[in-house]
């Protein structure tokens, strides 16, 4: 076995571990959303969130996901690592359904298949080339501040969405953008520590990374409030690498090699993924994917939820 093939398999292994860690984090956040069903808009709800063990479980595994992802792209190209992201749907949807003591509906399976195929192809055509650098200090400020303003605006709009589903979709998209941008800023921060030493602590990318990443965690948690796992997870999985690719091309001198055929393919895949995500919100019993004012598992209200 050559060094290259060994490194490739190592990168794939780290990529799968990253997906597994992200799945645990997502399922933990989804379970936490069942226990704390009210929107995370008040100090009391945020206090309950921060005191709950499931929040810290999700925090640890989200950190593991990021670490494994960095290791994966260090051994294998993005064209290999990024499509592995669809595995979170393979792992997460059956697991979440099992914890809810129900079977995955036929609509959810179809939605998962549509979404996974579309995301796999989409990620393959939207990843950037292997060349590129890091962001400058001015670009790091622009990307950091711009991302915070963007996701804040989306979160504000989500709070005024006409339905719980739309609120969840907007929040999940904003979370995916935050995660994708933080992967770009952490790459710059790692370079800064290697090149600048201790002064890297005040580099804009280093300061922006934890802010954006924590923002993403809270947005993802809010996206699961009142929703099943599938649709928010699918939207976050879609928005994450697309946001990272946009930042890479615009600010890190990476290249997009898809051309017009790749752009057309990306649009078609995005539409197929949207159809799959819609199916993930509808079970065979006609349930819309949104939860009632939820309660602790085992309560009368919880027991009255439709199951398949």
Secondary structure, DSSP 8 states (H G I E B T S, - for coil): --HHHHHHHHHHHHHHHHHHHHHHHHHHHHHHHHHS-S-TTSHHHHHHHHHSHHHHHHHHHHHHHHHHHHHHHHHS-HHHHGGGGGHHHHHHHHHHHHHTT----HHHHHHHHHHHHHHHHHHHHH---S------HHHHHHHHHHHHHHHHHHHHHHTT-SSHHHHHHHHHHHHHHHHHHHHHHHHHHHHHHHHHGGGGGGSHHHHHHHHHHHHHHHHHHHHHTTB-HHHHHHHHHHHHHHHHHHHHHHHS------HHHHHHHHHHHHHHHHHHHHHTT--TT---SB--S---TTSHHHHTS---
